[in-house]
């Protein structure tokens, strides 16, 4: 039994020795199989991560597959592969074989990506040349694919610039053509009517052209914002635009400027033809104001450096210059026909016409921008109107010999001019200047009226004696002796009895009852002062009047009360 066990043991040992190689070989094969499976898995993952599928390659390279979301997905995959390869290549422990493979993959993927960009570029150029699609109302529509294409080309500025350059040329030509159609043909079926049918009405004609340009610019701005997928800035109508430093916002403004460039020349030519053909200052000023309004609107919308804004600025400045020339020529025309003032010394027809014209201009200015109406911006209009008007009054007044008539004529004209400027706050400085002139002429007229009243009252000889007596007692002068004093007092009493303290017939030619009342009242006040001066002199012992208290019947206070 022991022998059998030993024999069996020997056979087992012999069998183990005989199969050892097979076991080792089988274990090696098993390990090799596991390694191969792992490598296959790694290769599969690697290929999935670092290579493109056949449909993706087709989407990127062939014309058969149109530009769609699959193309953009393939381009996104290319970008991820490039990014992953870059991450692999930046590692410090990257084997040489891996580095070589990474570079090869990046090179291959770059070729596919370039083909994808080329395909997107060609499609975008085609869409741009086609002018993009229009909605039912003729409004430009931007598809989601177009937005994605623009966003994709944004990664290649040179390609985007080329596409946008084509778009700008296409849109500029299209808008120019649309503008000319609106001018000469009108809308579909003749509605709206051609703008040039209103060429006989300068305000409506220019206004319709500017309104068309402004409306088109607003639509084009919305289109460009949609193209670059920008949200509206939330600006209210009429509110100044805050220009964002955002690169896409800047690009939109530049493109909008280029798109509207084609409208600038026909607009400029027609507006110039209109403003240069005007002979009336009212229409010329309305045109200049209208252009000024749209210039400010364009400045707020597309900025002061835009070509269209510069064009409108140039036209507006020229329109104002033409208006000023017309205004100056009207004043010169009035100066050519200097004639005698009217018999009643009222406002002459030339001044009436000039002030009526100015009133209409001031109303337009005030109604157009009441909150911005200021004196400085209107100074030149006032200078070109008020200055020549004052010169006209001066020359006409000089044709009257009587200083009395000259003063009344001046006062009537100045009062009329001040009344014309009255309702408008922005003429405050000019009104003050005219009111100072009026005050001076009222003072002159008051002095003349006083001199006449003094002569009529019988007090003039005594006043003259007071002013020339020197050291001589007043009673020793012949014209102011007691006898002459008594005679003058009698005349003065008669003067007081017949005096109308409210009005004077000599002042009836003054157009303003307020001025005539003031002149008369102030002159009577001077008469009262003159009588008071005589009273004080007669009562003064140095003048040596006998029975002085009996010479003057009325006291100073009584005369002051009677005269009022």
Secondary structure as the mmCIF struct_conf table of DSSP 4:
data_model
#
loop_
_struct_conf.conf_type_id
_struct_conf.id
_struct_conf.beg_label_comp_id
_struct_conf.beg_label_asym_id
_struct_conf.beg_label_seq_id
_struct_conf.end_label_comp_id
_struct_conf.end_label_asym_id
_struct_conf.end_label_seq_id
HELX_RH_AL_P HELX_RH_AL_P1 UNK A 2 UNK A 50
BEND BEND1 UNK A 51 UNK A 51
HELX_RH_AL_P HELX_RH_AL_P2 UNK A 54 UNK A 61
BEND BEND2 UNK A 63 UNK A 65
HELX_LH_PP_P HELX_LH_PP_P1 UNK A 66 UNK A 66
BEND BEND3 UNK A 67 UNK A 68
HELX_RH_AL_P HELX_RH_AL_P3 UNK A 69 UNK A 89
TURN_TY1_P TURN_TY1_P1 UNK A 90 UNK A 90
TURN_TY1_P TURN_TY1_P2 UNK A 92 UNK A 93
HELX_RH_AL_P HELX_RH_AL_P4 UNK A 96 UNK A 129
TURN_TY1_P TURN_TY1_P3 UNK A 130 UNK A 131
STRN STRN1 UNK A 134 UNK A 134
TURN_TY1_P TURN_TY1_P4 UNK A 136 UNK A 137
BEND BEND4 UNK A 138 UNK A 138
STRN STRN2 UNK A 140 UNK A 140
HELX_RH_AL_P HELX_RH_AL_P5 UNK A 144 UNK A 153
TURN_TY1_P TURN_TY1_P5 UNK A 154 UNK A 155
BEND BEND5 UNK A 156 UNK A 156
HELX_RH_AL_P HELX_RH_AL_P6 UNK A 157 UNK A 184
TURN_TY1_P TURN_TY1_P6 UNK A 185 UNK A 185
BEND BEND6 UNK A 187 UNK A 187
HELX_RH_3T_P HELX_RH_3T_P1 UNK A 188 UNK A 190
BEND BEND7 UNK A 192 UNK A 192
HELX_LH_PP_P HELX_LH_PP_P2 UNK A 193 UNK A 194
HELX_RH_3T_P HELX_RH_3T_P2 UNK A 195 UNK A 198
TURN_TY1_P TURN_TY1_P7 UNK A 199 UNK A 200
BEND BEND8 UNK A 201 UNK A 201
HELX_RH_AL_P HELX_RH_AL_P7 UNK A 202 UNK A 227
TURN_TY1_P TURN_TY1_P8 UNK A 228 UNK A 229
HELX_LH_PP_P HELX_LH_PP_P3 UNK A 230 UNK A 232
HELX_LH_PP_P HELX_LH_PP_P4 UNK A 235 UNK A 236
TURN_TY1_P TURN_TY1_P9 UNK A 237 UNK A 238
HELX_LH_PP_P HELX_LH_PP_P5 UNK A 239 UNK A 241
HELX_RH_AL_P HELX_RH_AL_P8 UNK A 247 UNK A 259
TURN_TY1_P TURN_TY1_P10 UNK A 260 UNK A 260
HELX_RH_AL_P HELX_RH_AL_P9 UNK A 261 UNK A 276
TURN_TY1_P TURN_TY1_P11 UNK A 277 UNK A 277
HELX_RH_AL_P HELX_RH_AL_P10 UNK A 281 UNK A 302
TURN_TY1_P TURN_TY1_P12 UNK A 304 UNK A 305
BEND BEND9 UNK A 306 UNK A 306
HELX_RH_AL_P HELX_RH_AL_P11 UNK A 307 UNK A 335
TURN_TY1_P TURN_TY1_P13 UNK A 336 UNK A 336
HELX_LH_PP_P HELX_LH_PP_P6 UNK A 340 UNK A 342
TURN_TY1_P TURN_TY1_P14 UNK A 343 UNK A 344
HELX_RH_AL_P HELX_RH_AL_P12 UNK A 349 UNK A 368
TURN_TY1_P TURN_TY1_P15 UNK A 370 UNK A 372
BEND BEND10 UNK A 375 UNK A 375
HELX_RH_3T_P HELX_RH_3T_P3 UNK A 376 UNK A 378
HELX_RH_AL_P HELX_RH_AL_P13 UNK A 379 UNK A 398
TURN_TY1_P TURN_TY1_P16 UNK A 399 UNK A 399
BEND BEND11 UNK A 401 UNK A 401
HELX_RH_AL_P HELX_RH_AL_P14 UNK A 403 UNK A 421
TURN_TY1_P TURN_TY1_P17 UNK A 422 UNK A 423
HELX_RH_3T_P HELX_RH_3T_P4 UNK A 425 UNK A 427
HELX_RH_AL_P HELX_RH_AL_P15 UNK A 428 UNK A 457
TURN_TY1_P TURN_TY1_P18 UNK A 458 UNK A 458
HELX_RH_AL_P HELX_RH_AL_P16 UNK A 460 UNK A 468
TURN_TY1_P TURN_TY1_P19 UNK A 470 UNK A 471
BEND BEND12 UNK A 472 UNK A 472
HELX_RH_3T_P HELX_RH_3T_P5 UNK A 474 UNK A 476
BEND BEND13 UNK A 477 UNK A 477
HELX_RH_3T_P HELX_RH_3T_P6 UNK A 478 UNK A 480
BEND BEND14 UNK A 481 UNK A 481
HELX_RH_AL_P HELX_RH_AL_P17 UNK A 482 UNK A 498
BEND BEND15 UNK A 501 UNK A 502
HELX_RH_3T_P HELX_RH_3T_P7 UNK A 505 UNK A 507
TURN_TY1_P TURN_TY1_P20 UNK A 508 UNK A 509
BEND BEND16 UNK A 511 UNK A 511
HELX_RH_AL_P HELX_RH_AL_P18 UNK A 513 UNK A 539
HELX_RH_3T_P HELX_RH_3T_P8 UNK A 541 UNK A 543
TURN_TY1_P TURN_TY1_P21 UNK A 546 UNK A 547
HELX_RH_AL_P HELX_RH_AL_P19 UNK A 548 UNK A 551
BEND BEND17 UNK A 554 UNK A 554
HELX_RH_AL_P HELX_RH_AL_P20 UNK A 556 UNK A 563
#
